[in-house]
């Protein structure tokens, strides 16, 4: 996942990904995947991992929703164990939650395709943070009926970046608005 995060970083903050420092990680990952598929898997006898996989859009979206909602400690209390609470999993299955997350994901894709429209650094941090979340939780979204809090921890770092970028954007907006307001004039005493 590191090469994908680095490529998104380069795309958003340096407007280029065609440099050696970004592409070398992608090349190493490609070589490792190739080695794994062509050498390691055949040597291990293609043993089963013990995990069930479900590549359906519904399953992937539901898992993303669960890990997204699990970022909020309010939804996780009281935490009985480190498996996703039933309430959060049920909420993630609701149609309106799936719709809202789908809209967020589509906005993310549009922002990544057209980064020049992201005028402030704070907005770029928000987009980078959400991309971080999507990239780092992706490997766990394909599991069939296997939800654990720990699968979302790295993705939550990206959501924390989103919150920080939103706070910075709001502060910047308020500061810019105050700078535009004319100074109050004191009444003259003649």
Secondary structure, 3 states (H helix, E strand, C coil): CHHHHHHHHHHHHCCCCCCHHHHHHHHHHHHHHHHHHHHHHHHCCCCCCCCCECCCHHHHHHHHHHHHHCCCHHHHCCCCCCECCHHHHHHHCCHHHHHHHHHHHHHHHHHHHCHHHCCCHHHHHHHHHHHHHHHHHHHHHCECCCCEHHHHHHHHHHHHHHHHHHHHHHHHHHHHHHHHCCCCCCCCCC
